[in-house]
Amino acid sequence: MQLKNKTVTGVIQPLSYVDRTLRQQGFRRVGEGSVPIYDVVIYDSSTSTSYFLRIPTSITHGGSGKGELSVKIGHPYLEAKILIYGPDESFVIPQAVKRAAEDKLKELAAYLLPADSDT
C-alpha cells in the first residue's frame, strides 16, 4: 500500500547523503540495479507479521551541482513481508503498523529536507 505521507516524497539530495542517512535510520539498500530502493522491517507483535517500509528513488539531473549523483525520493509504500496468495483474500495492514511507518517517514524528513528552509 502506498503511503500518503508527502514529507519525503519528491526530495532531491545527493545519493551519498540519502544512502548514509537511510542506513543510519535502519534502512538497507535492496536490489541489484543502479537505482536504489531502501527498506526497513516493521514487526507487528500482535499478529506476528513483518512488514517492509520501502522507499524507492530515481536518478535525477538536478542536485548539488558538485558532480555527484543525486536521487529523488519516490512514494514510500508498505507491504507484508510474506506473500498472501489467492485473489479472494483481503489483507489489511494494522493501523499501528501504518502509524509506525508514518512516524519513521516524519523522522526521515527531519534529516532529508534541506536545512536552509528554516532560515
C-alpha positions in Angstrom: 0.0 0.0 0.0 1.3 3.4 -0.9 1.5 5.8 2.0 0.0 9.3 1.7 2.9 10.9 3.6 4.3 13.6 1.5 7.1 14.8 3.8 9.9 13.0 2.0 8.3 12.3 -1.4 10.0 14.4 -4.1 13.0 15.4 -2.0 16.2 15.6 -4.1 19.5 15.1 -2.3 22.9 13.7 -3.2 22.9 9.9 -3.4 25.7 9.6 -0.8 23.7 11.7 1.7 20.5 9.8 1.2 22.3 6.4 1.4 24.1 7.4 4.6 21.0 8.9 6.2 18.7 6.0 5.5 21.3 3.4 6.6 21.7 5.3 9.9 18.0 5.1 10.4 17.9 1.3 10.0 17.1 1.0 6.3 19.0 -1.3 4.0 19.6 -0.9 0.3 18.0 -3.6 -1.8 18.1 -4.6 -5.4 20.9 -5.1 -7.8 20.1 -2.1 -10.1 21.8 1.2 -10.2 18.7 2.9 -8.8 18.5 2.2 -5.1 15.4 1.1 -3.2 15.6 1.2 0.6 13.6 -0.8 3.1 13.2 -1.3 6.8 11.3 -4.1 8.5 8.5 -3.2 10.9 7.4 -6.1 13.1 3.8 -6.3 14.4 4.0 -8.5 17.6 0.2 -8.6 17.9 -0.1 -10.6 14.6 3.5 -11.9 14.4 3.8 -10.4 11.0 6.6 -8.4 9.5 6.2 -5.5 7.0 8.5 -3.7 4.7 8.5 0.1 4.6 10.0 0.7 1.2 11.4 4.0 -0.2 12.1 4.0 -3.9 14.4 6.5 -5.5 15.1 7.7 -9.0 18.3 9.2 -10.5 17.8 12.9 -11.3 19.8 15.5 -13.1 19.1 18.2 -10.5 21.0 18.4 -7.3 24.1 19.8 -5.7 26.0 20.9 -8.9 29.1 19.3 -7.5 29.2 16.4 -10.0 27.7 14.0 -7.5 24.8 11.8 -8.5 21.5 12.9 -6.9 18.4 11.0 -6.3 14.7 11.9 -6.0 12.7 10.2 -3.2 9.7 8.4 -4.6 6.4 7.5 -2.9 7.0 5.3 0.2 4.9 2.1 0.4 4.2 -0.5 3.0 3.8 -4.2 2.3 3.6 -7.5 4.1 6.9 -9.4 4.2 5.1 -12.6 3.3 3.1 -13.1 0.1 -0.6 -13.6 0.5 -1.8 -16.0 -2.1 -5.3 -16.1 -3.6 -7.3 -13.4 -5.4 -10.1 -13.5 -2.9 -8.0 -12.9 0.2 -8.2 -9.4 1.6 -5.3 -8.3 3.7 -5.5 -5.2 5.9 -2.4 -3.6 7.4 -3.0 -2.8 11.0 -3.3 0.9 11.9 -0.5 0.6 14.4 1.9 -0.5 11.7 0.7 2.3 9.4 1.4 4.8 12.2 4.8 3.4 12.9 5.7 3.7 9.2 4.4 7.3 9.0 6.4 8.2 12.2 9.5 6.8 10.6 8.9 8.9 7.5 8.5 12.0 9.6 11.7 11.3 11.3 13.5 10.8 8.0 12.1 14.2 6.8 13.9 15.9 9.6 17.2 14.7 8.2 16.5 14.8 4.4 14.7 18.1 4.0 17.1 21.0 3.2 18.2 22.8 6.3 18.1 26.2 4.7 14.3 26.1 4.6 14.2 27.2 8.2 16.2 30.4 7.8 
